[in-house]
Amino acid sequence: MGAKIKKRLAVSAILLLLCIGLVVKTKQEFDKNDTSVIKTIYDQMLIQGMKMYNPFLAYIDSDWKKRSIEEIVWNNVWRIIPTEKYMLKKYEDEMLVSEYMQGQQEDDIIQQAALEENAAAAQSQQQSQEQSQLDALVMAENQAKSQEESDLSQTSGFVPATEPSAIYSISQLKEKGFIKKTFYSEDPTTQIQESQVQYDTLMGFDAAIKQDSSQPQILVYHTHSQEAYIDSDTNDISTTIMGVGENLCAILREEYGFNVIHHMGMYDVESRDYAYSNAAAGLEQVLAQNPSIEVIIDLHRDEVRADTKLVTDIQDIPMAKFMFFNGLSFSRDLGALTSLPNPYVQDNLSFAFQMQLAAEEYYPGITRRIYLKGYRYNLHYRPKSLLIELGAQTNTVEEAMNACGPLAHVISLVLNGENKTVY
């Protein structure tokens, strides 16, 4: 009997060790989260647990108490090892921890997403504010530019006249001395001959442009590029005579369809003394590159006494008066200046007179008298060469810009031959 009990106890001990090993193994599998193994063990343990702890299964055998001590020990071993309860509790704890951690992670993710969303919204709002500010600045700049362009506009509401408002009769113009007395001012250093200012001679010149606009037709430049007006910004050439020149060119191009080159060479920066000789080299280069040019305009701004204001109203718009200027290559003391020859003196005179007459008929009071002086002033490069003094240092930039409208119209009338239709 004793040997048999020892044998049973040994077997029970072995089984106990196996159970403990099984529990340890099961825990390891749980830790590894091997659900296939866990499920198999769990199912088997549940079945065994049901058999061990279910009263029906425990008492179904009415003779179990009569069994041997080995069987009683064996049953008690199973009763003191609540494997199922341990496994279920462990599993529930792990599930709770897992759910808690998962919940924490989800909360963290939600919180982080909220922070990122708030940051993105703040950044978007800042960018929106910055964009709004930028848009406002751009709009203000555009409005200022538009206002500036409006202030410096050549037309300012100017509408070219469709017909003359004053006409000189042919009989008047042919009266002896009438043209010279009415339209010219003569510098004391020179002298014009009466034959040079006869009506038939002056109006007989064909000033109509020959070259179509597929090639350059008109050249505008400035011997004295530094000339400015009373309110000019000398650091901004668009408010000086060069800006006025560009305005004139723009009207000739856009409103009258001429092909115009605006030469922006500066020949009087260091000194005005040699401006004409310096400009001659630049002119020759431009003309060599563009032989189709028929008309050359040297645009200036005059210098007058400080108390003199050369301004008139045309269509209720204040405009600077302009003046055509001719060099005769003739001196009272020396006679013809053979060192400064100009084969186009008469053509220059005729061209300027036709401009003067058209201006006074369409826009009375817009011009001053044609000024005559002794030298040639680079007017010898083309028969249709003009030197124009547009306003003076006492005029505003706006007045000078406004005058470009009538001036461009007069130029177009003569170059298109429309100035002669009234006679």
Contacts in CASP RR format, 6 or more apart in sequence:
PFRMAT RR
TARGET T0000
AUTHOR 0000-0000-0000
METHOD contacts of the structure
MODEL  1
MGAKIKKRLAVSAILLLLCIGLVVKTKQEFDKNDTSVIKTIYDQMLIQGM
KMYNPFLAYIDSDWKKRSIEEIVWNNVWRIIPTEKYMLKKYEDEMLVSEY
MQGQQEDDIIQQAALEENAAAAQSQQQSQEQSQLDALVMAENQAKSQEES
DLSQTSGFVPATEPSAIYSISQLKEKGFIKKTFYSEDPTTQIQESQVQYD
TLMGFDAAIKQDSSQPQILVYHTHSQEAYIDSDTNDISTTIMGVGENLCA
ILREEYGFNVIHHMGMYDVESRDYAYSNAAAGLEQVLAQNPSIEVIIDLH
RDEVRADTKLVTDIQDIPMAKFMFFNGLSFSRDLGALTSLPNPYVQDNLS
FAFQMQLAAEEYYPGITRRIYLKGYRYNLHYRPKSLLIELGAQTNTVEEA
MNACGPLAHVISLVLNGENKTVY
4 70 0 8 1.000
5 69 0 8 1.000
5 70 0 8 1.000
8 68 0 8 1.000
8 69 0 8 1.000
8 70 0 8 1.000
8 73 0 8 1.000
8 74 0 8 1.000
9 70 0 8 1.000
9 73 0 8 1.000
12 70 0 8 1.000
12 73 0 8 1.000
12 74 0 8 1.000
12 77 0 8 1.000
15 74 0 8 1.000
15 77 0 8 1.000
16 77 0 8 1.000
16 81 0 8 1.000
19 77 0 8 1.000
19 81 0 8 1.000
19 83 0 8 1.000
22 41 0 8 1.000
22 83 0 8 1.000
23 81 0 8 1.000
23 83 0 8 1.000
23 86 0 8 1.000
26 38 0 8 1.000
26 41 0 8 1.000
26 83 0 8 1.000
26 87 0 8 1.000
27 90 0 8 1.000
29 37 0 8 1.000
29 38 0 8 1.000
29 41 0 8 1.000
30 38 0 8 1.000
30 87 0 8 1.000
30 90 0 8 1.000
30 91 0 8 1.000
30 94 0 8 1.000
38 91 0 8 1.000
41 87 0 8 1.000
42 87 0 8 1.000
42 91 0 8 1.000
45 83 0 8 1.000
45 84 0 8 1.000
45 87 0 8 1.000
46 84 0 8 1.000
48 78 0 8 1.000
48 83 0 8 1.000
48 84 0 8 1.000
49 83 0 8 1.000
49 84 0 8 1.000
50 57 0 8 1.000
51 57 0 8 1.000
52 58 0 8 1.000
52 75 0 8 1.000
52 78 0 8 1.000
52 79 0 8 1.000
53 79 0 8 1.000
53 84 0 8 1.000
58 64 0 8 1.000
64 71 0 8 1.000
64 75 0 8 1.000
150 156 0 8 1.000
151 398 0 8 1.000
152 238 0 8 1.000
152 239 0 8 1.000
152 247 0 8 1.000
152 397 0 8 1.000
152 398 0 8 1.000
152 401 0 8 1.000
153 401 0 8 1.000
153 402 0 8 1.000
154 247 0 8 1.000
154 248 0 8 1.000
154 250 0 8 1.000
154 251 0 8 1.000
154 401 0 8 1.000
154 402 0 8 1.000
154 404 0 8 1.000
154 405 0 8 1.000
154 408 0 8 1.000
155 251 0 8 1.000
155 402 0 8 1.000
155 405 0 8 1.000
156 317 0 8 1.000
156 398 0 8 1.000
156 401 0 8 1.000
156 402 0 8 1.000
157 315 0 8 1.000
157 317 0 8 1.000
158 314 0 8 1.000
158 315 0 8 1.000
158 317 0 8 1.000
158 402 0 8 1.000
158 405 0 8 1.000
158 406 0 8 1.000
159 315 0 8 1.000
160 255 0 8 1.000
160 405 0 8 1.000
160 406 0 8 1.000
160 409 0 8 1.000
161 362 0 8 1.000
161 363 0 8 1.000
161 409 0 8 1.000
163 362 0 8 1.000
164 361 0 8 1.000
164 362 0 8 1.000
164 422 0 8 1.000
165 361 0 8 1.000
165 362 0 8 1.000
165 363 0 8 1.000
165 364 0 8 1.000
166 360 0 8 1.000
166 361 0 8 1.000
166 364 0 8 1.000
167 361 0 8 1.000
167 422 0 8 1.000
168 357 0 8 1.000
168 360 0 8 1.000
168 361 0 8 1.000
170 199 0 8 1.000
170 423 0 8 1.000
172 178 0 8 1.000
173 179 0 8 1.000
173 199 0 8 1.000
173 203 0 8 1.000
174 199 0 8 1.000
174 200 0 8 1.000
176 194 0 8 1.000
177 194 0 8 1.000
177 197 0 8 1.000
179 197 0 8 1.000
179 198 0 8 1.000
179 199 0 8 1.000
179 202 0 8 1.000
179 353 0 8 1.000
180 192 0 8 1.000
180 194 0 8 1.000
180 197 0 8 1.000
183 353 0 8 1.000
183 356 0 8 1.000
183 357 0 8 1.000
183 360 0 8 1.000
183 369 0 8 1.000
183 370 0 8 1.000
184 192 0 8 1.000
184 197 0 8 1.000
184 369 0 8 1.000
184 370 0 8 1.000
184 371 0 8 1.000
184 372 0 8 1.000
185 368 0 8 1.000
185 369 0 8 1.000
185 370 0 8 1.000
185 371 0 8 1.000
185 372 0 8 1.000
186 192 0 8 1.000
186 372 0 8 1.000
187 371 0 8 1.000
187 372 0 8 1.000
187 373 0 8 1.000
187 374 0 8 1.000
188 332 0 8 1.000
189 331 0 8 1.000
189 332 0 8 1.000
189 333 0 8 1.000
189 373 0 8 1.000
189 374 0 8 1.000
190 327 0 8 1.000
190 328 0 8 1.000
190 330 0 8 1.000
190 331 0 8 1.000
190 332 0 8 1.000
190 372 0 8 1.000
190 373 0 8 1.000
190 374 0 8 1.000
191 328 0 8 1.000
191 330 0 8 1.000
191 332 0 8 1.000
192 328 0 8 1.000
192 330 0 8 1.000
192 372 0 8 1.000
195 201 0 8 1.000
196 345 0 8 1.000
196 346 0 8 1.000
196 349 0 8 1.000
197 349 0 8 1.000
197 353 0 8 1.000
201 346 0 8 1.000
201 350 0 8 1.000
202 349 0 8 1.000
202 350 0 8 1.000
202 353 0 8 1.000
202 354 0 8 1.000
203 350 0 8 1.000
203 353 0 8 1.000
203 354 0 8 1.000
203 420 0 8 1.000
203 423 0 8 1.000
204 350 0 8 1.000
205 346 0 8 1.000
205 347 0 8 1.000
205 350 0 8 1.000
205 351 0 8 1.000
205 354 0 8 1.000
207 350 0 8 1.000
207 351 0 8 1.000
207 354 0 8 1.000
207 384 0 8 1.000
207 414 0 8 1.000
207 415 0 8 1.000
207 417 0 8 1.000
208 414 0 8 1.000
208 415 0 8 1.000
208 416 0 8 1.000
208 417 0 8 1.000
209 217 0 8 1.000
209 258 0 8 1.000
209 294 0 8 1.000
209 295 0 8 1.000
209 415 0 8 1.000
209 416 0 8 1.000
210 294 0 8 1.000
211 217 0 8 1.000
211 292 0 8 1.000
211 294 0 8 1.000
213 257 0 8 1.000
213 258 0 8 1.000
213 259 0 8 1.000
214 259 0 8 1.000
215 259 0 8 1.000
215 290 0 8 1.000
215 292 0 8 1.000
216 259 0 8 1.000
216 260 0 8 1.000
216 261 0 8 1.000
216 290 0 8 1.000
216 292 0 8 1.000
216 293 0 8 1.000
217 258 0 8 1.000
217 259 0 8 1.000
217 260 0 8 1.000
217 292 0 8 1.000
217 293 0 8 1.000
217 294 0 8 1.000
217 295 0 8 1.000
218 249 0 8 1.000
218 252 0 8 1.000
218 258 0 8 1.000
218 259 0 8 1.000
218 260 0 8 1.000
218 261 0 8 1.000
218 293 0 8 1.000
218 294 0 8 1.000
218 295 0 8 1.000
218 296 0 8 1.000
218 297 0 8 1.000
219 260 0 8 1.000
219 261 0 8 1.000
219 263 0 8 1.000
219 283 0 8 1.000
219 286 0 8 1.000
219 287 0 8 1.000
219 290 0 8 1.000
219 293 0 8 1.000
219 295 0 8 1.000
219 296 0 8 1.000
219 297 0 8 1.000
220 245 0 8 1.000
220 248 0 8 1.000
220 249 0 8 1.000
220 260 0 8 1.000
220 261 0 8 1.000
220 262 0 8 1.000
220 263 0 8 1.000
220 297 0 8 1.000
220 299 0 8 1.000
221 262 0 8 1.000
221 263 0 8 1.000
221 264 0 8 1.000
221 265 0 8 1.000
221 279 0 8 1.000
221 283 0 8 1.000
221 286 0 8 1.000
221 296 0 8 1.000
221 297 0 8 1.000
221 298 0 8 1.000
221 299 0 8 1.000
222 241 0 8 1.000
222 242 0 8 1.000
222 245 0 8 1.000
222 263 0 8 1.000
222 264 0 8 1.000
222 265 0 8 1.000
222 266 0 8 1.000
222 298 0 8 1.000
222 299 0 8 1.000
222 300 0 8 1.000
223 267 0 8 1.000
223 268 0 8 1.000
223 275 0 8 1.000
223 276 0 8 1.000
223 279 0 8 1.000
223 298 0 8 1.000
223 300 0 8 1.000
223 377 0 8 1.000
223 378 0 8 1.000
224 241 0 8 1.000
224 267 0 8 1.000
224 268 0 8 1.000
224 272 0 8 1.000
224 275 0 8 1.000
224 300 0 8 1.000
224 301 0 8 1.000
225 237 0 8 1.000
225 240 0 8 1.000
225 241 0 8 1.000
225 242 0 8 1.000
225 264 0 8 1.000
225 265 0 8 1.000
225 266 0 8 1.000
225 267 0 8 1.000
225 268 0 8 1.000
225 269 0 8 1.000
226 234 0 8 1.000
226 240 0 8 1.000
226 266 0 8 1.000
226 268 0 8 1.000
226 269 0 8 1.000
227 240 0 8 1.000
227 241 0 8 1.000
227 300 0 8 1.000
227 301 0 8 1.000
227 393 0 8 1.000
228 234 0 8 1.000
228 239 0 8 1.000
228 240 0 8 1.000
228 241 0 8 1.000
228 301 0 8 1.000
228 393 0 8 1.000
229 239 0 8 1.000
229 240 0 8 1.000
229 301 0 8 1.000
229 391 0 8 1.000
229 393 0 8 1.000
229 395 0 8 1.000
229 396 0 8 1.000
229 397 0 8 1.000
229 399 0 8 1.000
229 400 0 8 1.000
230 393 0 8 1.000
230 394 0 8 1.000
230 395 0 8 1.000
230 396 0 8 1.000
231 239 0 8 1.000
231 396 0 8 1.000
231 397 0 8 1.000
232 239 0 8 1.000
232 240 0 8 1.000
232 397 0 8 1.000
233 239 0 8 1.000
234 240 0 8 1.000
237 243 0 8 1.000
238 246 0 8 1.000
239 397 0 8 1.000
241 299 0 8 1.000
241 300 0 8 1.000
241 301 0 8 1.000
241 390 0 8 1.000
241 400 0 8 1.000
242 264 0 8 1.000
244 299 0 8 1.000
244 301 0 8 1.000
244 390 0 8 1.000
244 397 0 8 1.000
244 400 0 8 1.000
244 401 0 8 1.000
244 404 0 8 1.000
245 262 0 8 1.000
245 299 0 8 1.000
245 404 0 8 1.000
246 262 0 8 1.000
247 401 0 8 1.000
247 404 0 8 1.000
248 299 0 8 1.000
248 404 0 8 1.000
248 405 0 8 1.000
248 407 0 8 1.000
248 408 0 8 1.000
249 260 0 8 1.000
249 262 0 8 1.000
251 404 0 8 1.000
251 405 0 8 1.000
251 408 0 8 1.000
252 258 0 8 1.000
252 260 0 8 1.000
252 408 0 8 1.000
252 411 0 8 1.000
252 412 0 8 1.000
253 259 0 8 1.000
253 260 0 8 1.000
255 408 0 8 1.000
256 408 0 8 1.000
256 409 0 8 1.000
256 411 0 8 1.000
256 412 0 8 1.000
258 412 0 8 1.000
258 415 0 8 1.000
261 286 0 8 1.000
261 290 0 8 1.000
261 293 0 8 1.000
263 282 0 8 1.000
263 283 0 8 1.000
263 286 0 8 1.000
265 279 0 8 1.000
265 282 0 8 1.000
267 274 0 8 1.000
267 275 0 8 1.000
267 276 0 8 1.000
267 278 0 8 1.000
267 279 0 8 1.000
267 282 0 8 1.000
268 275 0 8 1.000
268 278 0 8 1.000
276 377 0 8 1.000
276 378 0 8 1.000
279 298 0 8 1.000
279 378 0 8 1.000
280 378 0 8 1.000
283 296 0 8 1.000
283 378 0 8 1.000
283 381 0 8 1.000
284 381 0 8 1.000
286 293 0 8 1.000
287 293 0 8 1.000
287 381 0 8 1.000
287 382 0 8 1.000
293 382 0 8 1.000
294 382 0 8 1.000
294 384 0 8 1.000
295 382 0 8 1.000
295 384 0 8 1.000
295 385 0 8 1.000
295 386 0 8 1.000
295 411 0 8 1.000
295 415 0 8 1.000
296 379 0 8 1.000
296 381 0 8 1.000
296 382 0 8 1.000
296 384 0 8 1.000
296 385 0 8 1.000
296 386 0 8 1.000
297 385 0 8 1.000
297 386 0 8 1.000
297 387 0 8 1.000
297 388 0 8 1.000
297 411 0 8 1.000
298 377 0 8 1.000
298 378 0 8 1.000
298 379 0 8 1.000
298 385 0 8 1.000
298 386 0 8 1.000
298 387 0 8 1.000
298 388 0 8 1.000
299 388 0 8 1.000
299 390 0 8 1.000
300 325 0 8 1.000
300 387 0 8 1.000
300 388 0 8 1.000
300 389 0 8 1.000
300 390 0 8 1.000
301 389 0 8 1.000
301 390 0 8 1.000
301 391 0 8 1.000
301 392 0 8 1.000
301 393 0 8 1.000
301 395 0 8 1.000
301 400 0 8 1.000
302 310 0 8 1.000
302 323 0 8 1.000
302 389 0 8 1.000
302 390 0 8 1.000
302 391 0 8 1.000
302 392 0 8 1.000
302 393 0 8 1.000
303 392 0 8 1.000
303 393 0 8 1.000
304 310 0 8 1.000
304 392 0 8 1.000
304 393 0 8 1.000
304 394 0 8 1.000
306 394 0 8 1.000
308 392 0 8 1.000
308 394 0 8 1.000
309 394 0 8 1.000
309 395 0 8 1.000
310 320 0 8 1.000
310 321 0 8 1.000
310 368 0 8 1.000
310 391 0 8 1.000
310 392 0 8 1.000
310 394 0 8 1.000
310 395 0 8 1.000
311 318 0 8 1.000
311 319 0 8 1.000
311 320 0 8 1.000
311 321 0 8 1.000
311 395 0 8 1.000
311 399 0 8 1.000
312 318 0 8 1.000
312 319 0 8 1.000
312 321 0 8 1.000
312 365 0 8 1.000
312 366 0 8 1.000
313 319 0 8 1.000
314 363 0 8 1.000
314 366 0 8 1.000
314 402 0 8 1.000
314 406 0 8 1.000
317 402 0 8 1.000
318 398 0 8 1.000
318 399 0 8 1.000
318 402 0 8 1.000
319 366 0 8 1.000
319 399 0 8 1.000
319 402 0 8 1.000
319 403 0 8 1.000
319 406 0 8 1.000
320 390 0 8 1.000
320 391 0 8 1.000
320 392 0 8 1.000
320 395 0 8 1.000
320 396 0 8 1.000
320 399 0 8 1.000
320 400 0 8 1.000
320 402 0 8 1.000
320 403 0 8 1.000
321 365 0 8 1.000
321 366 0 8 1.000
321 367 0 8 1.000
321 368 0 8 1.000
321 391 0 8 1.000
321 403 0 8 1.000
322 366 0 8 1.000
322 367 0 8 1.000
322 368 0 8 1.000
322 388 0 8 1.000
322 389 0 8 1.000
322 390 0 8 1.000
322 391 0 8 1.000
322 403 0 8 1.000
322 407 0 8 1.000
323 367 0 8 1.000
323 368 0 8 1.000
323 369 0 8 1.000
323 370 0 8 1.000
323 371 0 8 1.000
323 388 0 8 1.000
323 389 0 8 1.000
323 391 0 8 1.000
324 352 0 8 1.000
324 355 0 8 1.000
324 356 0 8 1.000
324 367 0 8 1.000
324 370 0 8 1.000
324 371 0 8 1.000
324 386 0 8 1.000
324 387 0 8 1.000
324 388 0 8 1.000
325 352 0 8 1.000
325 370 0 8 1.000
325 371 0 8 1.000
325 373 0 8 1.000
325 377 0 8 1.000
325 387 0 8 1.000
325 388 0 8 1.000
325 389 0 8 1.000
326 345 0 8 1.000
326 348 0 8 1.000
326 349 0 8 1.000
326 352 0 8 1.000
326 370 0 8 1.000
326 371 0 8 1.000
326 372 0 8 1.000
326 373 0 8 1.000
326 379 0 8 1.000
326 387 0 8 1.000
327 342 0 8 1.000
327 345 0 8 1.000
327 348 0 8 1.000
327 372 0 8 1.000
327 373 0 8 1.000
327 374 0 8 1.000
327 375 0 8 1.000
327 376 0 8 1.000
327 377 0 8 1.000
327 379 0 8 1.000
327 387 0 8 1.000
328 345 0 8 1.000
328 372 0 8 1.000
328 373 0 8 1.000
328 374 0 8 1.000
329 336 0 8 1.000
329 337 0 8 1.000
329 340 0 8 1.000
329 341 0 8 1.000
329 342 0 8 1.000
329 345 0 8 1.000
329 374 0 8 1.000
329 375 0 8 1.000
329 376 0 8 1.000
329 380 0 8 1.000
330 336 0 8 1.000
330 337 0 8 1.000
330 374 0 8 1.000
331 337 0 8 1.000
331 374 0 8 1.000
337 374 0 8 1.000
337 375 0 8 1.000
337 376 0 8 1.000
340 375 0 8 1.000
340 376 0 8 1.000
341 376 0 8 1.000
341 380 0 8 1.000
342 348 0 8 1.000
342 376 0 8 1.000
342 379 0 8 1.000
342 380 0 8 1.000
343 380 0 8 1.000
344 379 0 8 1.000
344 380 0 8 1.000
344 382 0 8 1.000
344 383 0 8 1.000
344 385 0 8 1.000
345 376 0 8 1.000
345 379 0 8 1.000
347 383 0 8 1.000
347 384 0 8 1.000
348 379 0 8 1.000
348 383 0 8 1.000
348 384 0 8 1.000
348 385 0 8 1.000
348 386 0 8 1.000
351 383 0 8 1.000
351 384 0 8 1.000
351 385 0 8 1.000
351 386 0 8 1.000
351 414 0 8 1.000
352 370 0 8 1.000
352 386 0 8 1.000
353 370 0 8 1.000
354 414 0 8 1.000
354 419 0 8 1.000
355 386 0 8 1.000
355 410 0 8 1.000
355 411 0 8 1.000
355 414 0 8 1.000
356 367 0 8 1.000
356 370 0 8 1.000
357 419 0 8 1.000
358 410 0 8 1.000
358 413 0 8 1.000
358 414 0 8 1.000
358 419 0 8 1.000
359 366 0 8 1.000
359 367 0 8 1.000
359 406 0 8 1.000
359 407 0 8 1.000
359 410 0 8 1.000
360 366 0 8 1.000
360 367 0 8 1.000
361 422 0 8 1.000
362 406 0 8 1.000
362 409 0 8 1.000
362 410 0 8 1.000
362 413 0 8 1.000
363 406 0 8 1.000
363 410 0 8 1.000
366 403 0 8 1.000
366 406 0 8 1.000
368 389 0 8 1.000
371 389 0 8 1.000
377 387 0 8 1.000
378 385 0 8 1.000
379 385 0 8 1.000
379 386 0 8 1.000
379 387 0 8 1.000
388 407 0 8 1.000
390 400 0 8 1.000
390 403 0 8 1.000
390 404 0 8 1.000
390 407 0 8 1.000
391 399 0 8 1.000
391 400 0 8 1.000
391 403 0 8 1.000
412 418 0 8 1.000
413 419 0 8 1.000
END
